[in-house]
Amino acid sequence: MKQIKLTTWLILSAMLLSTASCGGSAGEAKDTTTGASADDTTAVVGYDYEGLNYDGYTFKVLNYDDKWNCYVHLTFDEQTGETLDDAVYSRNLKVEDNLNFKLEEVKCGDVHETELAKMVMQSVMAGDQDYDAAYIQVQFSPSLLTESYLLNIRDIPNIQLDAEHWDGAINESVTINNVLFTASSPLHFMTLDMANVLLFNENMMDSLSLDYPYQLVRDGKWTLDKFQEYVSACTNLNGDSSFKFNDEGNAVYGIAGHHSLPYAFAYAAGHRLIARDGSDYTINLDSEKFYTTVEKIARFFNTTSGHVLCNADTSAPSSYLRTFRNARSGFITCELKSALELRDMQDTFGLLPMPKYDEAQEGYSSMMSAAAAWLTVPMVQEDIGRTGKILDALSYESWKSVLPIYYDVTVSQKGLRNEESIEMLEIIRNNMGVEFSDILGITTDYVYALNISIWNEKANPASLGATHRPKIEANLAEALEAFH
């Protein structure tokens, strides 16, 4: 298994950040693309800033101030004393000093998911460059992608999408006909925060004499069937008369679940609702392997047997977070951000990727929520080379000096590092993706219906697929037309 290199890096020394102000105007696009001379054989240590100077330009990024308890911060006016915040602060100063620009975050509060998209659309239609880049939850505004408001990020000079400092697996999963309107990198952590993962109670595994599943993951043996064995072993009435939730009871559930997570297991098992082969796209709702996958998932998402308890209402006594925190379940299906919300848990928990279909499957796949905010670049740009260089440099320095701190902060508990969970997090990040059809609304209704049918113990993927196929076909044809 690939060893983690990131955690050995040191945080850059913090320096004073000047307050940024608005500036810049739209005009005819120019390109400041530069590259090392073919005759230059000197090895570049760290990021190659190429001696570029942007003359104090104010680079404006539209972003949320807060969203769903995710870490979305891009700037800080000063150090806060929090290690992750201070790493972001130092990153910005290093890149700003090297390229001579100022990073300004145009912050919006926890507004409706469509609001930032509207702001970009209005700016582009007016021919203004109000924002050099924007982080937008495009799932709620697919017209932003299909109606020429954004640049194809693969065409932007200086952005090295194939380098380690960009999230290659994610970006590939949302590339259609070599067009990439939305991208992900460690510059912004909402995509990683919203990765679908498993947490497990290490104390409970000890009491049940079960090995922690870390080695199974390393050996490629963490499968749906093996997960079922663990879920069954954790499920216990403990003297209660039934698995109906009782806040004063003792029943332990295999999984504390979130209603939106069943399909994430199918994705992890290698299924894609729309299979891609070059420029060919095939709707994949009715294979025998998919039916078997759904059957396996439905087996452990079974409320009657006590294998799962589902309640996404975080204020309820039976909420999935509270159930797991109180050691009333062996596992929890959640987004990665939930690990931070569980840091006060008395028992120790570990992090795992979702299981493979079987041992023959090559590698693990982790599905992130399509509702995350993605990097987008509005169509109106004064200097696309400058935009690309700044975004690439920020992403590199984030990958080098901020991402290791994010790893530590996310999975550390009670002041202790969990090296094995950090290793699992690296596996998850390196193999993250998303159903592009869900982002564009092509299969959103189908996924919702499939998840609900599994929770209601009425899963019938054959019937469901037949019902939804005509709409999916129409949605797919319309979307592909926009990506030519």
Helices and strands as residue ranges (DSSP letters): G 6-8, E 57-64, H 83-99, E 101-108, H 115-125, E 133-136, G 138-140, H 143-146, G 153-155, H 168-173, H 190-193, E 196-201, H 202-207, H 214-218, H 224-234, E 253-257, H 262-268, E 274-277, E 280-283, H 288-300, E 308-310, H 320-325, E 329-335, H 338-341, E 349-352, E 366-367, E 374-376, H 384-397, I 398-402, H 403-411, H 419-430, E 432-433, H 436-439, H 444-455, H 461-482
